[in-house]
């Protein structure tokens, strides 16, 4: 069914270009990323392991995806906007995820001088806030702590907080309404996701606020989001960060924290401190690296966590295609990686990214 749906949408967009351009400026876009990788102490899914593995993975660079987006001018500065986006797995030819076919975005909205309102499945404000300040530019989703932990893409709590279609992630929520407005250098954001539960309006809902400030080469981001599960357990998440750009250099710093009720009497708290830099030597070569420190506290259990270094050397073949060499090393603390697995992990990847 997923393949049929994708084929139908692509056929429609290809066979009706004039209509699409005149009415809604339809754009088909995407990113394809694939890498050959050798690693020690990690599985193909980047969990702890006792040995060395070699894999072909998609998303060592940016997450592979495809989507449809566009807008229609309604007059007087008002526009209708839409976006549908699905994860791609280049290594296995897959599309979508357990969360749905258009797992990354399915939104419809209105935009004007007053800002924009969108409704559907979309990023939480915490997930939005960390994008400008992540040290490696939100690459390597499976290993990046700001994606996995700060943005709650892999919270490891085993509970569906918010209406997300999965008990593994809370970075995107269904049934949501989001407002974003920029006034000068200040951007204010607010979001609410209806749990749509017959039991209570506070079951599987989420709500958040965010504030960004941009001046010159400086950007400061912040956001807070609160979630509930089907039984009323609460998960609170926050992120604050900053980035500074001058010439070919960009420096990034971010701090994320979340705390989730795992039962009526137990909690798990995660803290992520990250910092890094990106330097472009010229129009083709650039170097990007990030340091991440993750600390976890759990009721009745010993504290644990890890520190991780991730670096990329990029070579642009064209505006849309680049080669990259990625290196990473992880030092686990307190058996976070699991019993019997290596106390240190490392990896080396050689890949290519193409945007369309």
C-alpha positions as CSV (number, residue, x, y, z in Angstrom):
1,X,0.0,0.0,0.0
2,X,2.9,2.4,0.8
3,X,4.4,1.8,-2.6
4,X,1.1,2.3,-4.4
5,X,0.4,5.5,-2.5
6,X,3.9,6.9,-3.3
7,X,3.6,5.9,-7.0
8,X,0.2,7.6,-7.3
9,X,1.4,10.8,-5.8
10,X,4.5,10.9,-8.0
11,X,2.4,10.1,-11.1
12,X,-0.1,12.9,-10.3
13,X,2.7,15.4,-9.8
14,X,4.4,14.5,-13.0
15,X,1.3,14.3,-15.2
16,X,-0.2,17.6,-14.0
17,X,2.7,20.1,-13.9
18,X,0.8,23.1,-15.4
19,X,-2.1,22.7,-13.0
20,X,0.1,22.2,-10.0
21,X,2.2,25.3,-10.8
22,X,-0.7,27.5,-11.5
23,X,-2.7,26.6,-8.5
24,X,-0.4,25.5,-5.7
25,X,3.3,25.7,-6.8
26,X,3.8,22.0,-6.0
27,X,7.4,20.9,-5.4
28,X,8.7,17.4,-5.2
29,X,11.9,17.3,-3.1
30,X,14.1,14.9,-1.2
31,X,17.5,13.8,0.2
32,X,19.2,10.5,-0.6
33,X,22.0,9.5,1.8
34,X,24.0,6.3,1.9
35,X,27.2,5.2,3.5
36,X,29.5,2.2,3.9
37,X,30.4,2.0,7.6
38,X,32.6,-0.1,9.8
39,X,32.1,0.1,13.6
40,X,33.2,-1.5,16.8
41,X,30.8,-1.9,19.8
42,X,27.7,-0.9,17.9
43,X,24.9,-2.8,16.1
44,X,23.5,-1.8,12.7
45,X,20.9,0.2,14.7
46,X,23.6,1.8,16.9
47,X,22.8,0.0,20.1
48,X,25.6,-1.4,22.2
49,X,27.4,-4.6,20.9
50,X,30.3,-6.8,21.9
51,X,32.0,-7.0,18.5
52,X,32.7,-5.2,15.2
53,X,30.3,-4.9,12.3
54,X,30.3,-3.5,8.8
55,X,27.1,-2.2,7.3
56,X,25.6,-0.1,4.5
57,X,23.3,2.5,6.2
58,X,21.1,5.3,5.1
59,X,21.1,8.5,7.1
60,X,24.7,8.7,8.4
61,X,24.6,12.2,6.9
62,X,21.1,13.8,6.8
63,X,18.1,11.5,7.1
64,X,17.0,10.3,3.6
65,X,13.5,11.6,2.8
66,X,11.1,12.6,0.0
67,X,8.2,15.0,0.2
68,X,5.6,17.3,-1.5
69,X,5.2,20.9,-0.5
70,X,3.6,24.0,-2.0
71,X,1.5,27.1,-1.4
72,X,-1.4,29.0,-3.0
73,X,-1.6,32.8,-3.0
74,X,-5.1,33.6,-1.7
75,X,-4.7,37.4,-2.0
76,X,-4.1,40.2,0.5
77,X,-0.9,38.6,1.7
78,X,-2.7,35.4,2.7
79,X,-1.4,32.0,1.5
80,X,-2.4,28.4,1.9
81,X,0.5,26.0,2.6
82,X,1.0,22.3,2.7
83,X,3.7,19.7,3.3
84,X,3.8,15.9,3.2
85,X,7.1,14.2,4.0
86,X,8.2,10.6,4.4
87,X,11.4,8.9,5.6
88,X,13.4,6.9,3.1
89,X,15.7,4.0,3.7
90,X,18.1,4.0,0.8
91,X,19.9,0.9,2.1
92,X,16.7,-1.2,2.0
93,X,14.3,0.7,-0.3
94,X,11.9,1.5,2.5
95,X,9.6,4.5,2.9
96,X,7.8,5.8,6.0
97,X,8.1,4.2,9.4
98,X,6.1,2.6,12.2
99,X,4.7,6.0,12.9
100,X,3.0,6.2,9.4
101,X,3.8,6.7,5.7
102,X,4.1,10.4,5.9
103,X,5.9,10.1,9.3
104,X,8.0,13.3,9.1
105,X,5.2,15.7,8.2
106,X,1.6,15.9,7.1
107,X,0.4,19.5,7.5
108,X,-1.9,22.1,6.0
109,X,-1.9,25.7,7.0
110,X,-2.4,29.4,6.4
111,X,0.3,32.1,6.4
112,X,0.4,35.8,6.3
113,X,2.1,38.9,7.7
114,X,0.9,37.9,11.1
115,X,2.7,34.5,11.0
116,X,1.7,31.0,10.2
117,X,-0.7,28.4,11.6
118,X,-0.3,24.7,10.6
119,X,-2.3,21.6,11.6
120,X,-1.6,17.9,11.3
121,X,1.5,15.8,12.2
122,X,4.5,17.9,12.7
123,X,7.7,18.6,14.8
124,X,7.4,19.5,18.4
125,X,8.8,22.9,19.4
126,X,11.7,21.3,21.2
127,X,12.6,19.4,18.0
128,X,12.4,22.6,16.1
129,X,14.5,24.6,18.6
130,X,17.6,22.4,18.4
131,X,17.9,22.5,14.6
132,X,19.9,25.8,14.3
133,X,22.2,24.9,17.3
134,X,23.1,21.2,16.9
135,X,26.9,20.9,16.4
136,X,26.7,18.7,13.4
137,X,23.6,20.2,11.7
138,X,21.1,17.4,12.7
139,X,23.1,14.8,10.8
140,X,23.5,11.1,11.7
141,X,20.0,10.8,13.4
142,X,20.7,7.3,14.7
143,X,23.8,8.4,16.7
144,X,23.2,12.1,17.3
145,X,22.3,12.7,21.0
146,X,20.5,16.0,20.2
147,X,18.2,14.1,17.8
148,X,17.8,10.9,19.9
149,X,17.6,12.4,23.4
150,X,17.1,16.2,23.3
151,X,14.5,16.0,20.5
152,X,13.1,12.7,21.9
153,X,13.4,10.8,18.6
154,X,14.7,7.8,20.7
155,X,13.7,8.5,24.3
156,X,14.2,4.8,25.4
157,X,11.3,5.1,27.9
158,X,9.0,2.5,26.2
159,X,5.9,4.7,26.6
160,X,3.8,6.7,24.0
161,X,4.0,10.2,25.3
162,X,1.7,12.4,23.2
163,X,-0.2,11.2,20.2
164,X,2.9,9.9,18.2
165,X,1.9,6.4,16.9
166,X,4.9,4.9,18.7
167,X,6.3,4.2,22.2
168,X,9.9,5.0,21.1
169,X,9.7,8.6,20.0
170,X,8.0,11.9,20.8
171,X,9.7,14.3,18.4
172,X,6.6,14.6,16.2
173,X,3.0,14.5,17.2
174,X,-0.4,14.0,15.5
175,X,-3.6,16.1,15.8
176,X,-1.5,19.3,16.4
177,X,-1.9,23.0,15.8
178,X,1.2,25.2,15.7
179,X,1.6,28.9,15.4
180,X,4.9,30.7,14.5
181,X,5.3,34.4,14.0
182,X,8.5,36.5,13.4
183,X,8.6,40.1,14.5
184,X,12.0,41.7,13.8
185,X,14.6,39.4,15.2
186,X,12.2,37.7,17.6
187,X,10.2,34.5,16.6
188,X,7.5,33.3,19.0
189,X,6.0,29.8,18.7
190,X,3.1,28.0,20.4
191,X,1.8,24.4,19.8
192,X,-0.9,22.1,21.1
193,X,-1.6,18.5,20.2
194,X,-5.0,17.1,21.0
195,X,-4.8,13.6,22.4
196,X,-8.3,12.9,21.1
197,X,-8.9,10.4,23.9
198,X,-12.4,9.6,25.0
199,X,-11.2,9.2,28.6
200,X,-9.8,12.8,29.2
201,X,-8.6,15.8,27.2
202,X,-5.3,15.5,29.0
203,X,-4.5,11.9,27.9
204,X,-1.8,11.8,25.2
205,X,-2.0,15.5,24.6
206,X,1.1,17.8,24.4
207,X,1.6,21.6,24.6
208,X,4.6,23.8,24.2
209,X,6.1,27.3,23.8
210,X,9.2,28.5,22.1
211,X,11.2,31.7,21.6
212,X,14.0,32.4,19.2
213,X,16.1,35.6,18.7
214,X,18.3,36.4,15.8
215,X,20.6,39.4,15.4
216,X,23.6,39.6,12.9
217,X,25.4,36.3,13.0
218,X,23.9,35.2,16.4
219,X,20.9,33.0,16.9
220,X,19.5,32.0,20.3
221,X,16.8,29.3,20.5
222,X,14.6,28.0,23.4
223,X,11.6,25.7,23.7
224,X,9.5,23.7,26.2
225,X,7.0,20.9,25.6
226,X,4.9,18.9,28.0
227,X,3.4,15.5,27.1
228,X,1.0,13.0,28.7
229,X,0.6,9.3,28.0
230,X,-2.7,7.4,27.9
231,X,-2.6,7.0,31.7
232,X,-1.7,10.6,32.5
233,X,2.0,10.0,33.1
234,X,4.0,13.2,32.2
235,X,7.1,13.9,30.1
236,X,8.6,17.4,30.2
237,X,11.3,18.5,27.7
238,X,13.2,21.7,27.2
239,X,16.1,23.0,25.0
240,X,18.1,26.2,25.0
241,X,21.0,26.9,22.7
242,X,22.9,29.4,20.6
243,X,25.0,29.7,17.5
244,X,27.5,32.3,16.2
245,X,28.6,32.7,12.6
246,X,31.5,34.8,11.3
247,X,33.0,34.4,7.9
248,X,33.5,30.7,7.2
249,X,33.2,29.7,10.8
250,X,30.1,28.7,12.8
251,X,30.1,27.8,16.5
252,X,27.2,25.9,18.2
253,X,26.2,25.3,21.8
254,X,23.0,23.6,23.2
255,X,21.6,22.2,26.4
256,X,18.6,19.8,26.5
257,X,16.8,18.3,29.5
258,X,13.8,16.0,29.7
259,X,12.1,14.2,32.6
260,X,9.5,11.4,32.2
261,X,7.3,9.6,34.7
262,X,7.8,5.9,33.9
263,X,5.4,4.8,36.7
264,X,3.5,6.6,39.4
265,X,6.6,6.6,41.6
266,X,9.6,6.4,39.2
267,X,11.2,8.9,36.8
268,X,13.9,9.1,34.2
269,X,15.8,12.3,33.6
270,X,18.2,12.9,30.7
271,X,20.5,15.9,30.2
272,X,22.5,16.6,27.0
273,X,25.2,19.2,26.7
274,X,26.6,19.7,23.2
275,X,29.1,22.0,21.5
276,X,30.8,22.1,18.1
277,X,32.0,24.0,15.1
278,X,31.8,24.0,11.3
279,X,34.5,25.6,9.2
280,X,34.4,25.9,5.4
281,X,37.9,25.9,3.9
282,X,36.5,26.9,0.5
283,X,33.4,26.2,-1.7
284,X,34.2,22.5,-1.8
285,X,35.9,21.4,1.5
286,X,34.4,21.8,5.0
287,X,35.1,20.3,8.4
288,X,32.4,19.8,11.0
289,X,32.6,18.3,14.5
290,X,30.6,18.0,17.7
291,X,31.0,16.9,21.3
292,X,28.1,15.5,23.3
293,X,27.8,14.7,27.0
294,X,24.7,12.7,28.0
295,X,23.8,12.0,31.7
296,X,20.8,9.8,32.7
297,X,19.3,9.5,36.2
298,X,16.6,6.9,37.0
299,X,14.7,6.3,40.2
300,X,16.2,3.4,42.1
301,X,19.1,2.8,39.6
302,X,22.6,4.0,39.3
303,X,23.3,7.1,37.1
304,X,24.8,6.4,33.7
305,X,25.3,8.1,30.3
306,X,28.1,8.6,27.7
307,X,30.3,11.1,26.0
308,X,30.5,11.1,22.2
309,X,32.6,12.8,19.5
310,X,31.3,13.0,15.9
311,X,33.1,14.6,13.0
312,X,32.5,15.1,9.3
313,X,34.9,16.0,6.5
314,X,32.8,17.0,3.5
315,X,33.7,17.5,-0.2
316,X,31.0,19.1,-2.5
317,X,30.9,17.6,-6.0
318,X,28.2,20.1,-6.9
319,X,25.5,22.2,-5.3
320,X,23.4,19.1,-4.7
321,X,25.9,16.3,-4.2
322,X,28.6,15.8,-1.6
323,X,30.9,13.1,-0.4
324,X,31.7,12.8,3.3
325,X,34.0,10.9,5.6
326,X,32.5,10.5,9.1
327,X,34.3,9.4,12.3
328,X,32.9,8.9,15.8
329,X,33.9,7.6,19.2
330,X,31.8,6.9,22.3
331,X,32.8,6.4,25.9
332,X,30.0,4.7,27.9
333,X,29.4,5.4,31.6
334,X,27.7,3.2,34.1
335,X,26.8,0.4,31.7
336,X,24.5,2.6,29.6
337,X,25.4,0.4,26.6
338,X,24.2,-2.8,28.2
339,X,25.8,-5.7,30.0
340,X,28.5,-7.6,28.0
341,X,29.1,-4.9,25.5
342,X,32.2,-2.8,24.9
343,X,32.9,0.2,27.2
344,X,34.0,2.2,24.2
345,X,32.5,2.3,20.7
346,X,33.8,3.8,17.5
347,X,32.9,4.1,13.8
348,X,34.1,5.2,10.4
349,X,31.8,6.0,7.5
350,X,32.3,6.9,3.8
351,X,29.2,8.2,2.2
352,X,27.4,10.4,-0.4
353,X,24.5,12.7,-0.1
354,X,22.3,13.9,-3.0
355,X,19.5,16.5,-2.8
356,X,16.7,16.9,-5.3
